């Protein structure tokens, strides 16, 4: 099984979904003006602790005005698992988020399957959004 290919498929699908929303002039994630957003696939953000960049699956960079640095970065971590998504997916993602910025980042985990018991509670306690994504679109939890 090619896990990279399977993972990339969900990443590309959510990226394409967001770009389509943006092209139609719809609010991204039902909250963000498409004119102020840049949707990125495989973005890298600098981590001071590592003194290197950290790569994520998909992000939405939100700017107050075009040309300015992002005032908010919304990061989407995709988990295209055949089984239930474990708690470690949340803790690993949460740790990655804090490496790039505690005050201007918001994280969502995008899943194609169910979550293990406790995973949803952990995500909610860490303020990480949960998105179920499939061929019918997104369901926000």
C-alpha positions as a Markdown table, in Angstrom:
| # | Residue | x | y | z |
|---|---|---|---|---|
| 1 | Unk | 0.0 | 0.0 | 0.0 |
| 2 | Unk | 1.4 | 3.4 | -1.0 |
| 3 | Unk | 0.5 | 5.5 | 2.0 |
| 4 | Unk | 2.0 | 8.7 | 0.6 |
| 5 | Unk | -0.2 | 8.4 | -2.5 |
| 6 | Unk | -3.3 | 7.8 | -0.4 |
| 7 | Unk | -2.4 | 10.7 | 1.9 |
| 8 | Unk | -1.7 | 13.0 | -1.1 |
| 9 | Unk | -5.1 | 12.1 | -2.6 |
| 10 | Unk | -7.0 | 13.6 | 0.4 |
| 11 | Unk | -4.7 | 16.6 | 0.6 |
| 12 | Unk | -5.2 | 17.4 | -3.1 |
| 13 | Unk | -9.0 | 16.8 | -2.9 |
| 14 | Unk | -9.4 | 19.3 | 0.0 |
| 15 | Unk | -7.0 | 21.8 | -1.7 |
| 16 | Unk | -9.1 | 21.6 | -4.9 |
| 17 | Unk | -12.3 | 22.0 | -2.9 |
| 18 | Unk | -11.0 | 25.2 | -1.3 |
| 19 | Unk | -9.8 | 26.6 | -4.6 |
| 20 | Unk | -13.2 | 25.9 | -6.2 |
| 21 | Unk | -14.9 | 27.7 | -3.3 |
| 22 | Unk | -12.5 | 30.6 | -3.7 |
| 23 | Unk | -13.1 | 30.7 | -7.5 |
| 24 | Unk | -16.9 | 30.8 | -6.9 |
| 25 | Unk | -16.4 | 33.7 | -4.5 |
| 26 | Unk | -17.7 | 31.6 | -1.5 |
| 27 | Unk | -16.4 | 32.1 | 2.0 |
| 28 | Unk | -13.6 | 29.6 | 2.7 |
| 29 | Unk | -14.4 | 27.3 | 5.6 |
| 30 | Unk | -17.7 | 29.3 | 5.7 |
| 31 | Unk | -15.9 | 32.2 | 7.4 |
| 32 | Unk | -13.1 | 33.6 | 5.4 |
| 33 | Unk | -13.3 | 36.1 | 2.5 |
| 34 | Unk | -11.9 | 34.5 | -0.6 |
| 35 | Unk | -10.4 | 37.8 | -1.7 |
| 36 | Unk | -8.2 | 38.0 | 1.4 |
| 37 | Unk | -7.0 | 34.3 | 1.3 |
| 38 | Unk | -4.3 | 32.3 | -0.3 |
| 39 | Unk | -4.8 | 28.6 | -0.4 |
| 40 | Unk | -1.5 | 26.6 | -0.3 |
| 41 | Unk | -0.7 | 23.0 | -0.9 |
| 42 | Unk | 2.3 | 21.6 | 1.0 |
| 43 | Unk | 3.2 | 24.9 | 2.6 |
| 44 | Unk | 6.3 | 25.3 | 4.7 |
| 45 | Unk | 6.5 | 27.6 | 7.7 |
| 46 | Unk | 9.6 | 28.5 | 9.7 |
| 47 | Unk | 10.0 | 26.9 | 13.1 |
| 48 | Unk | 12.3 | 28.8 | 15.5 |
| 49 | Unk | 12.9 | 25.8 | 17.7 |
| 50 | Unk | 14.1 | 23.6 | 14.8 |
| 51 | Unk | 15.7 | 26.6 | 12.9 |
| 52 | Unk | 14.1 | 25.0 | 9.9 |
| 53 | Unk | 10.8 | 24.8 | 8.1 |
| 54 | Unk | 7.9 | 22.5 | 9.0 |
| 55 | Unk | 5.7 | 21.2 | 6.1 |
| 56 | Unk | 1.9 | 21.0 | 6.4 |
| 57 | Unk | -0.7 | 19.5 | 4.1 |
| 58 | Unk | -2.8 | 22.5 | 3.2 |
| 59 | Unk | -3.1 | 26.0 | 4.6 |
| 60 | Unk | -5.2 | 29.1 | 4.1 |
| 61 | Unk | -3.2 | 32.3 | 4.6 |
| 62 | Unk | -5.6 | 35.2 | 5.6 |
| 63 | Unk | -4.5 | 38.7 | 5.1 |
| 64 | Unk | -6.1 | 42.0 | 6.1 |
| 65 | Unk | -5.0 | 43.5 | 2.8 |
| 66 | Unk | -3.4 | 41.9 | -0.3 |
| 67 | Unk | 0.4 | 42.0 | -0.2 |
| 68 | Unk | 0.7 | 42.0 | 3.6 |
| 69 | Unk | 2.0 | 39.1 | 5.7 |
| 70 | Unk | -0.7 | 36.7 | 6.8 |
| 71 | Unk | -2.4 | 37.8 | 10.0 |
| 72 | Unk | -3.8 | 34.3 | 10.4 |
| 73 | Unk | -2.8 | 30.9 | 9.1 |
| 74 | Unk | -5.4 | 28.1 | 9.0 |
| 75 | Unk | -3.7 | 24.8 | 8.7 |
| 76 | Unk | -5.4 | 21.6 | 7.6 |
| 77 | Unk | -3.9 | 18.3 | 8.4 |
| 78 | Unk | -5.3 | 15.4 | 6.3 |
| 79 | Unk | -5.7 | 11.9 | 7.6 |
| 80 | Unk | -6.8 | 9.5 | 4.9 |
| 81 | Unk | -6.9 | 6.3 | 7.0 |
| 82 | Unk | -8.7 | 3.1 | 6.3 |
| 83 | Unk | -9.2 | 2.6 | 10.0 |
| 84 | Unk | -10.1 | 5.0 | 12.8 |
| 85 | Unk | -7.9 | 8.1 | 13.3 |
| 86 | Unk | -5.9 | 7.7 | 16.6 |
| 87 | Unk | -5.3 | 10.3 | 19.3 |
| 88 | Unk | -1.6 | 10.5 | 18.3 |
| 89 | Unk | -2.7 | 12.2 | 15.1 |
| 90 | Unk | -4.1 | 15.1 | 17.2 |
| 91 | Unk | -1.2 | 15.4 | 19.6 |
| 92 | Unk | 1.4 | 15.3 | 16.7 |
| 93 | Unk | -0.6 | 17.9 | 14.8 |
| 94 | Unk | -1.1 | 20.1 | 17.8 |
| 95 | Unk | 2.7 | 20.0 | 18.6 |
| 96 | Unk | 3.5 | 21.0 | 14.9 |
| 97 | Unk | 1.1 | 23.9 | 15.1 |
| 98 | Unk | 2.7 | 25.4 | 18.2 |
| 99 | Unk | 6.1 | 25.3 | 16.5 |
| 100 | Unk | 5.1 | 27.8 | 13.9 |
| 101 | Unk | 3.0 | 30.2 | 15.9 |
| 102 | Unk | 0.7 | 30.1 | 18.9 |
| 103 | Unk | -1.2 | 33.2 | 18.3 |
| 104 | Unk | -1.9 | 33.4 | 14.6 |
| 105 | Unk | -2.6 | 29.7 | 13.7 |
| 106 | Unk | -5.7 | 27.7 | 13.7 |
| 107 | Unk | -5.7 | 23.9 | 13.0 |
| 108 | Unk | -8.2 | 21.6 | 11.5 |
| 109 | Unk | -7.8 | 17.9 | 11.1 |
| 110 | Unk | -9.4 | 16.6 | 7.9 |
| 111 | Unk | -10.5 | 12.9 | 8.0 |
| 112 | Unk | -11.9 | 10.4 | 5.6 |
| 113 | Unk | -12.8 | 7.9 | 8.3 |
| 114 | Unk | -14.0 | 7.8 | 11.9 |
| 115 | Unk | -12.0 | 8.8 | 14.9 |
| 116 | Unk | -10.9 | 6.5 | 17.7 |
| 117 | Unk | -12.6 | 6.9 | 21.1 |
| 118 | Unk | -11.2 | 9.9 | 22.8 |
| 119 | Unk | -9.7 | 11.4 | 19.7 |
| 120 | Unk | -12.6 | 13.9 | 19.2 |
| 121 | Unk | -12.5 | 14.9 | 22.9 |
| 122 | Unk | -8.8 | 15.5 | 22.6 |
| 123 | Unk | -9.2 | 17.6 | 19.4 |
| 124 | Unk | -11.9 | 19.7 | 21.0 |
| 125 | Unk | -9.9 | 20.3 | 24.2 |
| 126 | Unk | -6.9 | 21.5 | 22.1 |
| 127 | Unk | -9.3 | 23.6 | 20.0 |
| 128 | Unk | -8.5 | 21.7 | 16.8 |
| 129 | Unk | -11.4 | 21.7 | 14.3 |
| 130 | Unk | -12.6 | 18.4 | 12.8 |
| 131 | Unk | -13.7 | 18.1 | 9.2 |
| 132 | Unk | -15.1 | 15.0 | 7.6 |
| 133 | Unk | -14.4 | 15.2 | 3.9 |
| 134 | Unk | -15.5 | 12.9 | 1.1 |
| 135 | Unk | -16.9 | 13.1 | -2.5 |
| 136 | Unk | -20.0 | 14.9 | -1.1 |
| 137 | Unk | -18.0 | 17.7 | 0.4 |
| 138 | Unk | -17.3 | 18.8 | 4.0 |
| 139 | Unk | -19.0 | 18.2 | 7.3 |
| 140 | Unk | -17.7 | 20.5 | 10.0 |
| 141 | Unk | -17.8 | 19.1 | 13.6 |
